[in-house]
């Protein structure tokens, strides 16, 4: 199948690589010509601008926008709305606020253009592992692009089947889900990232407690000098807290036990704030998720093992580079 990709950063570039490896043809565009040149080859052709990208795509066209949430995404989708025709489809795969998706879908629907919001999780590892996809929008558009979603998703892999799923959507077990109408995909991804904040914070705080168990403030017979890399490693193997985040933690500690390569400054990308705002709207207590978000705010004023480990996890799964404090 043919797909246009706009934005060739860490995620966009790897989406193209994964698709092209499976025989899909990608027409790509990025403001940085070097990014386009680096991907051009078998099954991948570059475009000089958005208009050129649209011209090269066969009708009905399908375009995936993978840009940072905010004004650049807003402008790009608005421009595409003037270039595309009825029956074409735009997929927005970044971390957009779901209410913006609802508005964009309504505006594009008036022109006969389909708009899908696709929460995309997998980070820099998605090229090999595949991407978990959470999709919102019209069912007909989702079904037409099923070959694209199926190629990007992880597939069944070695994960054991969940009991009692007979008769349910089989796509879910392959790693992608049509969550509902416009905005639903990014809503689910928003909650996913809010939960991610909480899970990361729990791991980080636990390891900081172990780090400080050797404190001189404790009685000598209760001081413990733990090897945090070994604790993380043993927990990976059979423990009830085993997870991919713990895998990444173990790797980061094995490579840099003192976490000297990390500042402890932990950025938030927006989804945590949107999750808490939504929790307030629907009157759901979200104590853990709120505390995790506030901890990220607090990290900008102090260093410590917990904050450095959060920074290490973000870098490990998403390639995020936190700024060094002056």
C-alpha positions as CSV (number, residue, x, y, z in Angstrom):
1,X,0.0,0.0,0.0
2,X,1.1,3.6,-0.5
3,X,1.5,6.2,2.3
4,X,2.7,9.7,2.5
5,X,4.8,10.5,5.7
6,X,5.3,14.0,6.9
7,X,7.9,14.4,9.6
8,X,11.0,12.1,9.6
9,X,12.2,12.5,13.2
10,X,12.9,9.6,15.6
11,X,9.4,8.2,15.2
12,X,8.5,9.2,11.7
13,X,11.7,7.9,10.2
14,X,11.3,4.5,11.8
15,X,7.7,4.2,10.8
16,X,8.8,4.6,7.2
17,X,11.6,2.1,7.6
18,X,9.3,-0.5,9.1
19,X,6.7,0.0,6.4
20,X,9.2,-0.1,3.5
21,X,10.7,-3.3,4.9
22,X,7.4,-4.9,4.5
23,X,6.9,-3.8,0.9
24,X,4.7,-0.7,1.4
25,X,5.7,2.4,-0.7
26,X,6.3,5.6,1.2
27,X,6.5,9.1,-0.2
28,X,8.2,11.2,2.4
29,X,8.6,14.9,3.3
30,X,10.5,16.8,6.0
31,X,11.6,20.4,6.3
32,X,15.1,19.0,6.6
33,X,16.2,17.7,3.2
34,X,18.9,15.6,4.8
35,X,16.3,13.6,6.6
36,X,14.5,12.9,3.3
37,X,17.7,12.0,1.5
38,X,18.7,9.6,4.4
39,X,15.5,7.5,3.8
40,X,15.2,7.6,0.0
41,X,15.7,4.3,-1.6
42,X,13.8,1.1,-2.3
43,X,10.1,1.7,-1.6
44,X,10.8,5.2,-0.4
45,X,10.7,8.4,-2.5
46,X,11.3,11.9,-1.4
47,X,9.1,15.0,-2.0
48,X,10.2,18.6,-2.2
49,X,7.2,20.1,-0.4
50,X,3.6,19.2,0.7
51,X,2.2,19.9,-2.7
52,X,4.7,17.6,-4.4
53,X,4.0,14.9,-1.8
54,X,0.3,15.1,-2.6
55,X,1.0,15.0,-6.4
56,X,3.0,11.8,-6.0
57,X,0.3,9.9,-4.1
58,X,-2.3,7.8,-5.9
59,X,-6.0,8.5,-5.1
60,X,-7.5,8.0,-2.7
61,X,-4.5,9.3,-0.9
62,X,-3.3,8.4,2.7
63,X,-1.0,10.7,4.6
64,X,0.5,10.3,8.0
65,X,1.6,13.4,10.0
66,X,4.3,12.7,12.6
67,X,5.3,16.1,13.9
68,X,5.5,17.6,17.4
69,X,2.1,18.5,18.8
70,X,1.3,22.2,18.5
71,X,1.4,24.9,15.9
72,X,3.5,23.0,13.3
73,X,1.0,20.1,13.3
74,X,-1.9,22.6,13.2
75,X,-0.4,24.4,10.2
76,X,0.5,21.2,8.3
77,X,-3.0,19.7,8.6
78,X,-4.6,23.0,7.6
79,X,-2.4,23.1,4.5
80,X,-3.2,19.5,3.7
81,X,-6.9,20.4,3.9
82,X,-6.4,22.7,1.0
83,X,-4.5,20.2,-1.1
84,X,-6.4,17.0,-0.6
85,X,-9.7,15.8,-2.1
86,X,-12.8,14.0,-0.9
87,X,-12.0,10.4,-0.1
88,X,-8.4,11.1,1.0
89,X,-7.3,10.3,4.6
90,X,-5.0,12.1,7.1
91,X,-3.6,10.2,10.0
92,X,-2.2,12.3,12.9
93,X,0.2,10.0,14.8
94,X,1.8,12.5,17.2
95,X,0.8,13.3,20.8
96,X,-2.1,15.7,19.9
97,X,-4.7,16.8,22.4
98,X,-7.8,14.7,21.7
99,X,-10.1,17.8,21.6
100,X,-8.1,19.2,18.8
101,X,-8.7,16.0,16.9
102,X,-12.4,16.3,17.3
103,X,-12.3,19.8,15.8
104,X,-10.0,18.9,12.9
105,X,-12.1,15.9,12.0
106,X,-15.2,18.0,11.9
107,X,-13.6,20.6,9.7
108,X,-12.1,18.1,7.3
109,X,-15.3,16.0,7.2
110,X,-17.0,19.0,5.6
111,X,-14.6,18.6,2.7
112,X,-15.1,14.8,2.5
113,X,-11.6,14.2,3.9
114,X,-11.1,11.5,6.5
115,X,-9.1,12.3,9.6
116,X,-7.8,9.6,12.0
117,X,-6.0,10.2,15.2
118,X,-3.5,7.5,16.0
119,X,-1.9,7.2,19.4
120,X,1.5,5.6,18.7
121,X,3.6,3.9,21.4
122,X,6.8,2.2,20.9
123,X,9.5,4.9,21.0
124,X,12.8,4.3,19.4
125,X,12.4,0.6,19.8
126,X,9.3,0.4,17.6
127,X,11.3,-0.2,14.4
128,X,12.1,-3.7,15.6
129,X,9.4,-4.4,18.2
130,X,6.5,-2.8,16.4
131,X,4.2,0.0,17.6
132,X,1.1,-0.2,19.8
133,X,-1.5,1.8,17.9
134,X,-4.7,3.4,19.4
135,X,-6.9,4.7,16.5
136,X,-9.8,7.1,16.5
137,X,-12.0,8.0,13.5
138,X,-14.5,6.6,11.0
139,X,-14.5,2.8,10.7
140,X,-14.4,2.8,6.9
141,X,-11.1,4.9,6.9
142,X,-9.6,2.6,9.6
143,X,-10.4,-0.5,7.6
144,X,-9.0,0.9,4.3
145,X,-5.7,1.6,6.1
146,X,-5.6,-1.8,7.9
147,X,-2.6,-3.0,5.9
148,X,-0.6,0.0,7.2
149,X,-1.6,-0.4,10.8
150,X,-1.0,-4.2,10.6
151,X,2.5,-3.6,9.3
152,X,3.4,-1.1,12.0
153,X,1.9,-3.2,14.9
154,X,4.0,-5.8,16.7
155,X,1.8,-8.8,15.8
156,X,1.0,-11.6,18.2
157,X,4.7,-12.4,19.0
158,X,5.4,-14.6,21.9
159,X,2.8,-13.1,24.3
160,X,0.5,-15.7,25.7
161,X,-3.1,-15.5,24.8
162,X,-5.5,-13.8,27.3
163,X,-8.2,-16.2,28.4
164,X,-11.9,-15.5,27.5
165,X,-11.2,-13.3,24.5
166,X,-13.2,-15.5,22.1
167,X,-15.2,-13.4,19.6
168,X,-13.4,-10.1,20.3
169,X,-11.6,-8.0,17.7
170,X,-8.5,-10.0,16.7
171,X,-6.6,-6.8,15.7
172,X,-6.2,-6.0,19.4
173,X,-4.1,-9.1,19.9
174,X,-1.8,-8.0,17.1
175,X,-1.2,-4.6,18.8
176,X,-3.7,-2.1,17.2
177,X,-7.2,-1.0,18.2
178,X,-9.9,1.1,16.7
179,X,-10.8,2.9,19.9
180,X,-13.9,4.8,18.7
181,X,-14.8,8.0,16.9
182,X,-12.6,11.1,16.4
183,X,-10.4,11.8,19.4
184,X,-10.8,8.4,20.9
185,X,-7.4,7.2,19.8
186,X,-5.5,10.1,21.3
187,X,-7.7,10.0,24.4
188,X,-6.6,6.4,25.1
189,X,-3.0,7.4,24.4
190,X,-3.3,10.3,26.7
191,X,-4.4,8.0,29.6
192,X,-1.6,5.5,28.6
193,X,1.0,8.2,29.0
194,X,-0.5,9.4,32.3
195,X,-0.3,5.9,33.6
196,X,3.3,5.7,32.3
197,X,4.2,8.7,34.4
198,X,2.9,6.9,37.5
199,X,4.7,3.6,36.8
200,X,8.0,5.4,36.1
201,X,7.7,7.4,39.2
202,X,7.0,4.4,41.4
203,X,10.1,2.6,40.0
204,X,12.2,5.8,40.4
205,X,11.2,6.4,44.0
206,X,11.7,2.8,45.0
207,X,15.2,2.8,43.7
208,X,16.0,6.1,45.4
209,X,14.9,4.6,48.7
210,X,17.3,1.7,48.1
211,X,20.1,4.1,47.1
212,X,19.8,5.9,50.4
213,X,19.5,2.8,52.5
214,X,23.3,3.2,53.2
215,X,22.8,6.6,54.8
216,X,24.9,7.5,57.8
217,X,21.7,8.7,59.4
218,X,20.6,5.1,59.9
219,X,21.9,2.7,62.6
220,X,24.9,0.9,61.3
221,X,23.3,-2.5,61.5
222,X,20.5,-1.3,59.2
223,X,22.6,0.2,56.5
224,X,22.5,-1.6,53.2
225,X,24.7,-1.0,50.2
226,X,22.6,-2.3,47.3
227,X,23.8,-2.8,43.8
228,X,20.8,-1.2,42.0
229,X,21.7,-2.7,38.7
230,X,21.5,-6.2,40.2
231,X,18.3,-5.5,42.0
232,X,16.7,-4.3,38.7
233,X,18.0,-7.4,36.9
234,X,16.7,-9.9,39.4
235,X,13.3,-8.2,39.5
236,X,13.1,-8.6,35.7
237,X,13.1,-12.4,36.2
238,X,9.8,-13.7,37.6
239,X,8.9,-10.7,39.8
240,X,5.3,-9.2,39.7
241,X,6.8,-5.8,38.9
242,X,8.6,-7.0,35.7
243,X,7.9,-4.8,32.8
244,X,9.5,-3.1,29.8
245,X,10.1,0.0,31.9
246,X,12.0,-2.2,34.4
247,X,13.9,-3.7,31.5
248,X,15.0,-0.2,30.5
249,X,15.8,0.7,34.1
250,X,18.1,-2.4,34.4
251,X,19.8,-1.5,31.2
252,X,20.4,2.1,32.2
253,X,21.8,1.1,35.6
254,X,24.1,-1.5,34.2
255,X,25.5,1.0,31.7
256,X,25.8,3.9,34.1
257,X,25.4,2.8,37.7
258,X,25.8,6.3,39.1
259,X,23.5,7.8,36.4
260,X,26.1,10.5,35.8
261,X,25.0,10.9,32.2
262,X,21.6,12.3,33.4
263,X,20.8,15.6,34.9
264,X,17.6,14.6,36.8
265,X,15.7,17.3,34.9
266,X,12.5,15.4,33.7
267,X,10.4,17.0,31.0
268,X,6.7,16.4,30.6
269,X,5.3,16.3,27.1
270,X,1.7,17.4,27.8
271,X,-0.3,14.2,28.1
272,X,0.1,14.0,31.9
273,X,-1.4,17.5,32.3
274,X,-4.3,16.6,29.9
275,X,-4.9,13.4,31.8
276,X,-5.2,15.2,35.1
277,X,-7.4,17.9,33.6
278,X,-9.7,15.2,32.2
279,X,-9.8,13.4,35.5
280,X,-11.0,16.7,37.1
281,X,-13.7,17.1,34.4
282,X,-15.1,13.7,35.1
283,X,-14.5,13.8,38.9
284,X,-12.2,10.8,39.1
285,X,-9.6,10.9,41.8
286,X,-6.1,10.4,40.2
287,X,-3.8,10.7,43.2
288,X,-0.9,8.7,41.8
289,X,-1.0,10.2,38.3
290,X,-1.2,13.7,39.8
291,X,1.7,13.1,42.1
292,X,3.8,11.7,39.3
293,X,3.2,14.8,37.2
294,X,4.0,17.2,40.1
295,X,7.2,15.2,40.7
296,X,8.3,16.0,37.2
297,X,7.7,19.7,37.9
298,X,9.7,19.4,41.1
299,X,12.6,17.7,39.3
300,X,13.5,21.0,37.6
301,X,14.6,22.3,40.9
302,X,16.5,19.4,42.5
303,X,18.6,16.4,41.5
304,X,18.6,12.9,42.9
305,X,18.6,9.3,41.9
306,X,14.8,9.1,41.3
307,X,14.9,12.1,38.9
308,X,18.0,10.8,37.1
309,X,16.4,7.4,36.7
310,X,13.2,9.0,35.3
311,X,15.4,10.9,32.8
312,X,17.2,7.6,32.0
313,X,13.9,5.8,31.3
314,X,12.6,8.6,29.0
315,X,15.9,8.5,27.1
316,X,15.8,4.7,26.8
317,X,12.3,4.3,25.4
318,X,11.8,7.5,23.5
319,X,15.3,8.9,22.8
320,X,14.4,12.0,24.8
321,X,17.5,14.0,25.8
322,X,16.9,16.0,29.0
323,X,18.8,19.3,29.2
324,X,21.8,19.5,31.5
325,X,21.4,21.9,34.4
326,X,23.7,24.9,34.3
